Amino acid sequence: MIIIVVLALTLFGATTWTALQQPLARSPAFQHRLTGALLALSLAVAAALITTVLVAYP
């Protein structure tokens, strides 16, 4: 359970860091795709976390 929480927080932090580090002037389309993919992955991990909590602690 703790590993999933740490993974979710790490993914969210990585998404934020990536969005802030990539210059938009270089490739706006790449920036949007990368940020969108990382946010989708973060949402998937959050869904897994919520499912785990609901199953483990009914």
SEFIZA-3560 file (N, C-alpha, C; in Angstrom, 3 decimals):
REM SEFIZA-3560
<numar><xx>0.824</xx><yy>-1.185</yy><zz>0.000</zz><atom>N</atom></numar>
<numar><xx>0.000</xx><yy>0.000</yy><zz>0.000</zz><atom>CA</atom></numar>
<numar><xx>0.877</xx><yy>1.261</yy><zz>0.000</zz><atom>C</atom></numar>
<numar><xx>1.878</xx><yy>1.259</yy><zz>0.862</zz><atom>N</atom></numar>
<numar><xx>2.766</xx><yy>2.421</yy><zz>0.950</zz><atom>CA</atom></numar>
<numar><xx>3.525</xx><yy>2.604</yy><zz>-0.361</zz><atom>C</atom></numar>
<numar><xx>3.892</xx><yy>1.500</yy><zz>-0.990</zz><atom>N</atom></numar>
<numar><xx>4.621</xx><yy>1.585</yy><zz>-2.264</zz><atom>CA</atom></numar>
<numar><xx>3.762</xx><yy>2.253</yy><zz>-3.328</zz><atom>C</atom></numar>
<numar><xx>2.479</xx><yy>1.937</yy><zz>-3.364</zz><atom>N</atom></numar>
<numar><xx>1.585</xx><yy>2.539</yy><zz>-4.356</zz><atom>CA</atom></numar>
<numar><xx>1.432</xx><yy>4.030</yy><zz>-4.096</zz><atom>C</atom></numar>
<numar><xx>1.333</xx><yy>4.427</yy><zz>-2.835</zz><atom>N</atom></numar>
<numar><xx>1.217</xx><yy>5.854</yy><zz>-2.505</zz><atom>CA</atom></numar>
<numar><xx>2.486</xx><yy>6.595</yy><zz>-2.919</zz><atom>C</atom></numar>
<numar><xx>3.630</xx><yy>6.024</yy><zz>-2.616</zz><atom>N</atom></numar>
<numar><xx>4.898</xx><yy>6.655</yy><zz>-2.994</zz><atom>CA</atom></numar>
<numar><xx>5.010</xx><yy>6.736</yy><zz>-4.519</zz><atom>C</atom></numar>
<numar><xx>4.603</xx><yy>5.689</yy><zz>-5.217</zz><atom>N</atom></numar>
<numar><xx>4.627</xx><yy>5.696</yy><zz>-6.672</zz><atom>CA</atom></numar>
<numar><xx>3.713</xx><yy>6.785</yy><zz>-7.235</zz><atom>C</atom></numar>
<numar><xx>2.526</xx><yy>6.931</yy><zz>-6.673</zz><atom>N</atom></numar>
<numar><xx>1.593</xx><yy>7.962</yy><zz>-7.144</zz><atom>CA</atom></numar>
<numar><xx>2.175</xx><yy>9.354</yy><zz>-6.928</zz><atom>C</atom></numar>
<numar><xx>2.737</xx><yy>9.607</yy><zz>-5.768</zz><atom>N</atom></numar>
<numar><xx>3.319</xx><yy>10.921</yy><zz>-5.494</zz><atom>CA</atom></numar>
<numar><xx>4.538</xx><yy>11.185</yy><zz>-6.384</zz><atom>C</atom></numar>
<numar><xx>5.341</xx><yy>10.165</yy><zz>-6.616</zz><atom>N</atom></numar>
<numar><xx>6.500</xx><yy>10.313</yy><zz>-7.486</zz><atom>CA</atom></numar>
<numar><xx>6.084</xx><yy>10.626</yy><zz>-8.918</zz><atom>C</atom></numar>
<numar><xx>5.068</xx><yy>9.936</yy><zz>-9.405</zz><atom>N</atom></numar>
<numar><xx>4.586</xx><yy>10.192</yy><zz>-10.756</zz><atom>CA</atom></numar>
<numar><xx>4.030</xx><yy>11.600</yy><zz>-10.899</zz><atom>C</atom></numar>
<numar><xx>3.282</xx><yy>12.044</yy><zz>-9.914</zz><atom>N</atom></numar>
<numar><xx>2.730</xx><yy>13.394</yy><zz>-9.975</zz><atom>CA</atom></numar>
<numar><xx>3.858</xx><yy>14.428</yy><zz>-9.934</zz><atom>C</atom></numar>
<numar><xx>4.851</xx><yy>14.199</yy><zz>-9.085</zz><atom>N</atom></numar>
<numar><xx>6.000</xx><yy>15.100</yy><zz>-9.024</zz><atom>CA</atom></numar>
<numar><xx>6.792</xx><yy>15.098</yy><zz>-10.316</zz><atom>C</atom></numar>
<numar><xx>6.967</xx><yy>13.931</yy><zz>-10.919</zz><atom>N</atom></numar>
<numar><xx>7.689</xx><yy>13.836</yy><zz>-12.188</zz><atom>CA</atom></numar>
<numar><xx>6.939</xx><yy>14.558</yy><zz>-13.301</zz><atom>C</atom></numar>
<numar><xx>5.621</xx><yy>14.466</yy><zz>-13.284</zz><atom>N</atom></numar>
<numar><xx>4.815</xx><yy>15.164</yy><zz>-14.282</zz><atom>CA</atom></numar>
<numar><xx>4.985</xx><yy>16.669</yy><zz>-14.145</zz><atom>C</atom></numar>
<numar><xx>4.908</xx><yy>17.151</yy><zz>-12.926</zz><atom>N</atom></numar>
<numar><xx>5.066</xx><yy>18.582</yy><zz>-12.689</zz><atom>CA</atom></numar>
<numar><xx>6.465</xx><yy>19.044</yy><zz>-13.070</zz><atom>C</atom></numar>
<numar><xx>7.471</xx><yy>18.292</yy><zz>-12.673</zz><atom>N</atom></numar>
<numar><xx>8.851</xx><yy>18.661</yy><zz>-12.974</zz><atom>CA</atom></numar>
<numar><xx>9.088</xx><yy>18.683</yy><zz>-14.482</zz><atom>C</atom></numar>
<numar><xx>8.581</xx><yy>17.670</yy><zz>-15.183</zz><atom>N</atom></numar>
<numar><xx>8.751</xx><yy>17.608</yy><zz>-16.637</zz><atom>CA</atom></numar>
<numar><xx>8.069</xx><yy>18.779</yy><zz>-17.318</zz><atom>C</atom></numar>
<numar><xx>6.868</xx><yy>19.099</yy><zz>-16.878</zz><atom>N</atom></numar>
<numar><xx>6.135</xx><yy>20.214</yy><zz>-17.477</zz><atom>CA</atom></numar>
<numar><xx>6.877</xx><yy>21.533</yy><zz>-17.274</zz><atom>C</atom></numar>
<numar><xx>7.536</xx><yy>21.681</yy><zz>-16.146</zz><atom>N</atom></numar>
<numar><xx>8.243</xx><yy>22.925</yy><zz>-15.869</zz><atom>CA</atom></numar>
<numar><xx>9.614</xx><yy>22.989</yy><zz>-16.546</zz><atom>C</atom></numar>
<numar><xx>10.221</xx><yy>21.850</yy><zz>-16.812</zz><atom>N</atom></numar>
<numar><xx>11.579</xx><yy>21.832</yy><zz>-17.358</zz><atom>CA</atom></numar>
<numar><xx>11.633</xx><yy>21.890</yy><zz>-18.886</zz><atom>C</atom></numar>
<numar><xx>10.600</xx><yy>21.426</yy><zz>-19.552</zz><atom>N</atom></numar>
<numar><xx>10.605</xx><yy>21.409</yy><zz>-21.007</zz><atom>CA</atom></numar>
<numar><xx>10.218</xx><yy>22.781</yy><zz>-21.547</zz><atom>C</atom></numar>
<numar><xx>11.078</xx><yy>23.425</yy><zz>-22.306</zz><atom>N</atom></numar>
<numar><xx>10.723</xx><yy>24.726</yy><zz>-22.868</zz><atom>CA</atom></numar>
<numar><xx>9.648</xx><yy>24.585</yy><zz>-23.936</zz><atom>C</atom></numar>
<numar><xx>8.616</xx><yy>25.396</yy><zz>-23.829</zz><atom>N</atom></numar>
<numar><xx>7.504</xx><yy>25.322</yy><zz>-24.777</zz><atom>CA</atom></numar>
<numar><xx>7.901</xx><yy>25.803</yy><zz>-26.167</zz><atom>C</atom></numar>
<numar><xx>8.851</xx><yy>26.711</yy><zz>-26.262</zz><atom>N</atom></numar>
<numar><xx>9.218</xx><yy>27.261</yy><zz>-27.555</zz><atom>CA</atom></numar>
<numar><xx>9.844</xx><yy>26.206</yy><zz>-28.463</zz><atom>C</atom></numar>
<numar><xx>10.474</xx><yy>25.209</yy><zz>-27.872</zz><atom>N</atom></numar>
<numar><xx>11.152</xx><yy>24.201</yy><zz>-28.683</zz><atom>CA</atom></numar>
<numar><xx>10.152</xx><yy>23.307</yy><zz>-29.411</zz><atom>C</atom></numar>
<numar><xx>9.156</xx><yy>22.801</yy><zz>-28.698</zz><atom>N</atom></numar>
<numar><xx>8.179</xx><yy>21.918</yy><zz>-29.333</zz><atom>CA</atom></numar>
<numar><xx>6.907</xx><yy>21.871</yy><zz>-28.486</zz><atom>C</atom></numar>
<numar><xx>5.969</xx><yy>22.775</yy><zz>-28.735</zz><atom>N</atom></numar>
<numar><xx>4.736</xx><yy>22.785</yy><zz>-27.947</zz><atom>CA</atom></numar>
<numar><xx>3.940</xx><yy>21.481</yy><zz>-28.063</zz><atom>C</atom></numar>
<numar><xx>3.920</xx><yy>20.873</yy><zz>-29.245</zz><atom>N</atom></numar>
<numar><xx>3.156</xx><yy>19.641</yy><zz>-29.426</zz><atom>CA</atom></numar>
<numar><xx>3.748</xx><yy>18.505</yy><zz>-28.576</zz><atom>C</atom></numar>
<numar><xx>5.072</xx><yy>18.399</yy><zz>-28.576</zz><atom>N</atom></numar>
<numar><xx>5.728</xx><yy>17.374</yy><zz>-27.763</zz><atom>CA</atom></numar>
<numar><xx>5.458</xx><yy>17.615</yy><zz>-26.280</zz><atom>C</atom></numar>
<numar><xx>5.497</xx><yy>18.862</yy><zz>-25.861</zz><atom>N</atom></numar>
<numar><xx>5.236</xx><yy>19.219</yy><zz>-24.462</zz><atom>CA</atom></numar>
<numar><xx>3.841</xx><yy>18.772</yy><zz>-24.042</zz><atom>C</atom></numar>
<numar><xx>2.857</xx><yy>19.015</yy><zz>-24.892</zz><atom>N</atom></numar>
<numar><xx>1.483</xx><yy>18.647</yy><zz>-24.554</zz><atom>CA</atom></numar>
<numar><xx>1.308</xx><yy>17.129</yy><zz>-24.521</zz><atom>C</atom></numar>
<numar><xx>1.921</xx><yy>16.423</yy><zz>-25.466</zz><atom>N</atom></numar>
<numar><xx>1.821</xx><yy>14.961</yy><zz>-25.481</zz><atom>CA</atom></numar>
<numar><xx>2.500</xx><yy>14.345</yy><zz>-24.259</zz><atom>C</atom></numar>
<numar><xx>3.676</xx><yy>14.831</yy><zz>-23.926</zz><atom>N</atom></numar>
<numar><xx>4.416</xx><yy>14.294</yy><zz>-22.785</zz><atom>CA</atom></numar>
<numar><xx>3.677</xx><yy>14.547</yy><zz>-21.479</zz><atom>C</atom></numar>
<numar><xx>3.212</xx><yy>15.762</yy><zz>-21.287</zz><atom>N</atom></numar>
<numar><xx>2.483</xx><yy>16.095</yy><zz>-20.064</zz><atom>CA</atom></numar>
<numar><xx>1.186</xx><yy>15.297</yy><zz>-19.987</zz><atom>C</atom></numar>
<numar><xx>0.487</xx><yy>15.175</yy><zz>-21.104</zz><atom>N</atom></numar>
<numar><xx>-0.758</xx><yy>14.401</yy><zz>-21.125</zz><atom>CA</atom></numar>
<numar><xx>-0.526</xx><yy>12.939</yy><zz>-20.804</zz><atom>C</atom></numar>
<numar><xx>0.537</xx><yy>12.360</yy><zz>-21.349</zz><atom>N</atom></numar>
<numar><xx>0.843</xx><yy>10.957</yy><zz>-21.080</zz><atom>CA</atom></numar>
<numar><xx>1.188</xx><yy>10.740</yy><zz>-19.612</zz><atom>C</atom></numar>
<numar><xx>1.966</xx><yy>11.637</yy><zz>-19.046</zz><atom>N</atom></numar>
<numar><xx>2.323</xx><yy>11.493</yy><zz>-17.629</zz><atom>CA</atom></numar>
<numar><xx>1.122</xx><yy>11.711</yy><zz>-16.718</zz><atom>C</atom></numar>
<numar><xx>0.235</xx><yy>12.642</yy><zz>-17.073</zz><atom>N</atom></numar>
<numar><xx>-0.974</xx><yy>12.833</yy><zz>-16.277</zz><atom>CA</atom></numar>
<numar><xx>-1.895</xx><yy>11.620</yy><zz>-16.376</zz><atom>C</atom></numar>
<numar><xx>-1.997</xx><yy>11.016</yy><zz>-17.553</zz><atom>N</atom></numar>
<numar><xx>-2.807</xx><yy>9.806</yy><zz>-17.706</zz><atom>CA</atom></numar>
<numar><xx>-2.248</xx><yy>8.669</yy><zz>-16.858</zz><atom>C</atom></numar>
<numar><xx>-0.926</xx><yy>8.547</yy><zz>-16.849</zz><atom>N</atom></numar>
<numar><xx>-0.295</xx><yy>7.525</yy><zz>-16.024</zz><atom>CA</atom></numar>
<numar><xx>-0.535</xx><yy>7.799</yy><zz>-14.538</zz><atom>C</atom></numar>
<numar><xx>-0.478</xx><yy>9.060</yy><zz>-14.141</zz><atom>N</atom></numar>
<numar><xx>-0.754</xx><yy>9.422</yy><zz>-12.751</zz><atom>CA</atom></numar>
<numar><xx>-2.193</xx><yy>9.088</yy><zz>-12.375</zz><atom>C</atom></numar>
<numar><xx>-3.128</xx><yy>9.338</yy><zz>-13.273</zz><atom>N</atom></numar>
<numar><xx>-4.530</xx><yy>9.003</yy><zz>-13.002</zz><atom>CA</atom></numar>
<numar><xx>-4.725</xx><yy>7.495</yy><zz>-12.896</zz><atom>C</atom></numar>
<numar><xx>-4.018</xx><yy>6.722</yy><zz>-13.714</zz><atom>N</atom></numar>
<numar><xx>-4.116</xx><yy>5.271</yy><zz>-13.639</zz><atom>CA</atom></numar>
<numar><xx>-3.591</xx><yy>4.758</yy><zz>-12.295</zz><atom>C</atom></numar>
<numar><xx>-2.497</xx><yy>5.329</yy><zz>-11.834</zz><atom>N</atom></numar>
<numar><xx>-1.950</xx><yy>4.927</yy><zz>-10.529</zz><atom>CA</atom></numar>
<numar><xx>-2.907</xx><yy>5.343</yy><zz>-9.410</zz><atom>C</atom></numar>
<numar><xx>-3.502</xx><yy>6.521</yy><zz>-9.522</zz><atom>N</atom></numar>
<numar><xx>-4.470</xx><yy>6.963</yy><zz>-8.511</zz><atom>CA</atom></numar>
<numar><xx>-5.678</xx><yy>6.034</yy><zz>-8.490</zz><atom>C</atom></numar>
<numar><xx>-6.140</xx><yy>5.601</yy><zz>-9.654</zz><atom>N</atom></numar>
<numar><xx>-7.259</xx><yy>4.661</yy><zz>-9.719</zz><atom>CA</atom></numar>
<numar><xx>-6.877</xx><yy>3.324</yy><zz>-9.084</zz><atom>C</atom></numar>
<numar><xx>-5.648</xx><yy>2.872</yy><zz>-9.322</zz><atom>N</atom></numar>
<numar><xx>-5.173</xx><yy>1.631</yy><zz>-8.709</zz><atom>CA</atom></numar>
<numar><xx>-5.097</xx><yy>1.776</yy><zz>-7.191</zz><atom>C</atom></numar>
<numar><xx>-4.680</xx><yy>2.923</yy><zz>-6.731</zz><atom>N</atom></numar>
<numar><xx>-4.604</xx><yy>3.176</yy><zz>-5.299</zz><atom>CA</atom></numar>
<numar><xx>-5.987</xx><yy>3.147</yy><zz>-4.662</zz><atom>C</atom></numar>
<numar><xx>-6.932</xx><yy>3.813</yy><zz>-5.287</zz><atom>N</atom></numar>
<numar><xx>-8.295</xx><yy>3.848</yy><zz>-4.750</zz><atom>CA</atom></numar>
<numar><xx>-8.901</xx><yy>2.444</yy><zz>-4.759</zz><atom>C</atom></numar>
<numar><xx>-8.681</xx><yy>1.696</yy><zz>-5.841</zz><atom>N</atom></numar>
<numar><xx>-9.185</xx><yy>0.328</yy><zz>-5.919</zz><atom>CA</atom></numar>
<numar><xx>-8.562</xx><yy>-0.546</yy><zz>-4.841</zz><atom>C</atom></numar>
<numar><xx>-7.278</xx><yy>-0.408</yy><zz>-4.631</zz><atom>N</atom></numar>
<numar><xx>-6.593</xx><yy>-1.183</yy><zz>-3.596</zz><atom>CA</atom></numar>
<numar><xx>-7.148</xx><yy>-0.886</yy><zz>-2.218</zz><atom>C</atom></numar>
<numar><xx>-7.375</xx><yy>0.373</yy><zz>-1.938</zz><atom>N</atom></numar>
<numar><xx>-7.916</xx><yy>0.751</yy><zz>-0.622</zz><atom>CA</atom></numar>
<numar><xx>-9.321</xx><yy>0.208</yy><zz>-0.451</zz><atom>C</atom></numar>
<numar><xx>-10.147</xx><yy>0.301</yy><zz>-1.484</zz><atom>N</atom></numar>
<numar><xx>-11.524</xx><yy>-0.190</yy><zz>-1.369</zz><atom>CA</atom></numar>
<numar><xx>-11.595</xx><yy>-1.711</yy><zz>-1.226</zz><atom>C</atom></numar>
<numar><xx>-10.676</xx><yy>-2.412</yy><zz>-1.881</zz><atom>N</atom></numar>
<numar><xx>-10.673</xx><yy>-3.872</yy><zz>-1.794</zz><atom>CA</atom></numar>
<numar><xx>-10.060</xx><yy>-4.340</yy><zz>-0.472</zz><atom>C</atom></numar>
<numar><xx>-8.980</xx><yy>-3.709</yy><zz>-0.052</zz><atom>N</atom></numar>
<numar><xx>-8.270</xx><yy>-4.147</yy><zz>1.155</zz><atom>CA</atom></numar>
<numar><xx>-9.016</xx><yy>-3.768</yy><zz>2.433</zz><atom>C</atom></numar>
<numar><xx>-9.723</xx><yy>-2.643</yy><zz>2.409</zz><atom>N</atom></numar>
<numar><xx>-10.415</xx><yy>-2.169</yy><zz>3.600</zz><atom>CA</atom></numar>
<numar><xx>-11.892</xx><yy>-1.929</yy><zz>3.291</zz><atom>C</atom></numar>
<numar><xx>-12.666</xx><yy>-3.036</yy><zz>3.179</zz><atom>N</atom></numar>
<numar><xx>-14.087</xx><yy>-2.847</yy><zz>2.812</zz><atom>CA</atom></numar>
<numar><xx>-14.923</xx><yy>-2.231</yy><zz>3.894</zz><atom>C</atom></numar>
//
